[in-house]
Amino acid sequence: MEISAIFWDLGGVVLTNGWDREQRAGAVERFGLDPEDFEDRHREIVSALETGRTDLAGYLRATVFYEPRPFSEADFREYMHAQSEAYPGSLEVLDLLRASGRYLLATLNNESHDLNECRIENFALRRRFDVFFTSAFLRLMKPDPQIYRAALDITQRRPEEVLFVDDRPQNLEPAKALGMRTLHYRGEEGPEALLRGLAGHGIRP
């Protein structure tokens, strides 16, 4: 069966990670936070943040602004939003796939509501994707198999006609178990590697 839909991770594939360990370490240095305390607090609440059970304001109150700071919440939010960049060539590949008109394009990513909306806006993702299966929207996170099933149900695709692209093997395993085709790809590999990987599944923009 030919592929009719491609589900994409965002952070690590199309865009750099928005709030992963490297970005948080930069914030610790930039704002003079205690690294162990911040990471402990982050671990306690990140699942709630990325499944929409708390918002960014609640996350920041729990991790940073539980005591007075010499900087504002707006300063910290601005720093967080500034960490996102597109991998060279990634958006251009999406544009080629969109122009072909042959595939439904969807995100399937773990991300907070605030950061996801910021990235959708800043990188014009609404015109590149048909639908956004974000953990904060669905209240589910990869690698929970239910998030993959939800994406399949909503798009009304059979697993074998979907290709899922992610940079983390642990996120690819449940998709493969459901019968989806998978592509392990990291954004730093570059667009030529992405196009080769897609071609291996019969996808040529």
C-alpha positions in Angstrom: 0.0 0.0 0.0 1.3 3.4 -0.9 2.0 6.0 1.7 -0.7 8.7 1.9 0.2 10.5 5.1 3.4 11.5 6.8 3.5 12.2 10.5 6.4 14.3 11.7 8.1 15.0 15.0 9.1 18.7 15.2 11.9 19.1 17.7 15.0 17.3 16.5 13.6 16.7 13.0 12.1 19.9 11.5 13.1 22.4 14.2 15.7 22.3 16.9 14.4 21.2 20.3 12.5 23.9 22.0 13.0 23.2 25.7 15.2 20.1 26.0 18.2 19.6 28.3 20.6 21.9 26.2 18.1 24.8 26.1 17.4 24.5 29.8 21.1 24.4 30.6 21.5 27.7 28.7 18.7 29.2 30.7 20.3 28.1 34.0 23.5 29.9 32.9 21.7 33.0 31.5 19.5 33.6 34.5 21.8 32.3 37.3 19.6 29.4 38.4 20.6 26.5 40.6 21.0 23.7 38.1 20.0 20.8 40.3 17.0 22.6 41.8 15.7 23.7 38.5 16.1 20.2 36.9 14.4 18.6 39.9 11.5 21.0 39.7 11.3 20.6 35.9 11.1 16.8 36.1 8.2 17.1 38.6 6.0 19.2 36.3 7.1 18.7 32.7 4.6 15.9 32.0 1.8 18.2 33.2 3.1 21.0 30.9 3.4 18.8 27.8 0.0 17.2 28.3 -1.8 20.5 28.8 -2.6 19.9 32.5 -0.7 23.1 33.4 0.2 26.1 31.3 3.5 27.9 30.9 2.7 30.3 33.7 2.1 27.4 36.1 5.3 25.7 35.0 7.3 28.9 35.5 5.8 29.5 39.0 6.9 25.9 39.9 10.4 25.9 38.4 11.6 29.5 38.5 9.3 32.1 40.1 8.6 30.4 43.4 10.8 33.1 44.9 11.6 36.7 43.8 13.9 37.0 40.8 15.9 40.0 39.3 14.3 39.2 36.0 10.7 39.0 34.8 8.6 36.2 33.6 8.4 38.0 30.2 12.2 37.9 30.0 12.3 34.2 30.7 9.5 33.5 28.2 11.3 35.5 25.5 14.5 33.4 26.1 12.5 30.2 25.8 10.9 31.2 22.6 14.2 32.4 21.1 15.8 28.9 21.3 13.9 27.5 18.3 15.5 27.4 14.9 14.6 25.5 11.7 17.2 22.9 10.5 18.6 24.0 7.2 16.5 22.6 4.3 13.8 21.1 6.6 11.1 23.6 5.8 12.0 23.5 2.1 11.4 19.7 2.0 8.0 20.2 3.7 7.2 22.8 1.0 8.0 20.4 -1.8 5.9 17.7 -0.2 3.0 20.1 0.3 3.3 21.3 -3.3 3.1 17.7 -4.6 -0.4 17.4 -3.1 0.1 13.7 -2.6 0.3 13.5 1.1 -1.5 14.5 4.3 1.2 16.1 6.5 0.7 16.2 10.2 2.9 16.8 13.3 3.1 14.2 16.0 5.1 15.8 18.8 5.5 16.2 22.5 5.3 19.9 23.3 3.7 22.4 25.6 0.7 24.4 24.3 2.6 27.8 24.5 5.8 26.6 22.8 3.9 24.7 20.1 1.8 27.8 19.3 4.9 30.0 19.2 6.6 27.6 16.8 3.6 27.2 14.6 3.4 30.9 14.2 7.1 31.7 13.8 7.8 29.0 11.2 4.5 29.3 9.3 3.7 25.7 10.1 -0.1 26.2 9.4 0.6 26.4 5.7 2.9 23.4 5.8 0.8 20.9 7.9 -2.8 19.8 7.7 -3.2 18.9 11.3 -1.2 19.1 14.6 -1.2 16.1 16.9 0.6 17.7 19.8 0.8 16.2 23.2 -0.7 19.3 24.9 -3.7 19.2 22.5 -4.4 15.4 22.8 -3.4 15.0 26.5 -1.2 12.1 25.5 2.6 11.8 25.0 4.9 9.7 22.9 5.7 6.9 23.3 2.2 6.1 24.7 0.7 4.0 21.9 -2.6 5.8 22.4 -1.3 9.0 20.8 -0.4 7.1 17.6 -3.8 5.4 17.6 -5.5 8.8 18.0 -3.7 10.3 15.1 -4.6 7.3 12.9 -8.3 7.4 14.0 -8.6 11.2 13.4 -6.9 11.0 10.0 -8.7 7.8 9.1 -5.5 6.2 7.8 -4.5 2.6 8.0 -1.2 2.2 9.8 0.5 0.8 6.7 -0.2 3.9 4.7 1.5 6.2 7.2 5.2 7.1 7.5 6.3 8.5 10.9 9.5 10.5 11.1 11.2 11.0 14.5 14.7 11.4 15.9 14.3 9.1 18.8 14.1 5.3 18.4 11.9 4.9 21.5 9.3 7.0 19.8 9.5 5.0 16.6 9.0 1.6 18.3 5.3 2.0 19.2 4.5 3.3 15.7 6.2 0.3 14.1 4.4 -2.0 16.5 1.1 -0.6 15.2 2.1 -1.3 11.6 3.2 2.2 10.6 6.3 2.7 8.6 9.0 4.6 10.3 12.0 6.8 9.5 14.7 7.5 12.0 16.1 11.0 11.1 17.9 13.7 12.9 17.6 17.3 11.6 21.4 17.9 11.7 21.8 15.1 9.1 20.5 17.6 6.5 17.9 17.7 3.8 19.8 15.3 1.4 19.6 12.6 4.1 16.0 13.3 4.7 15.2 13.1 1.0 17.1 9.8 0.8 15.2 8.4 3.7 11.8 9.5 2.2 12.8 7.9 -1.1 13.5 4.7 0.6 9.8 4.6 1.4 8.8 5.5 -2.2 8.3 9.2 -1.4 9.7 11.7 -3.9 8.4 15.3 -3.7 
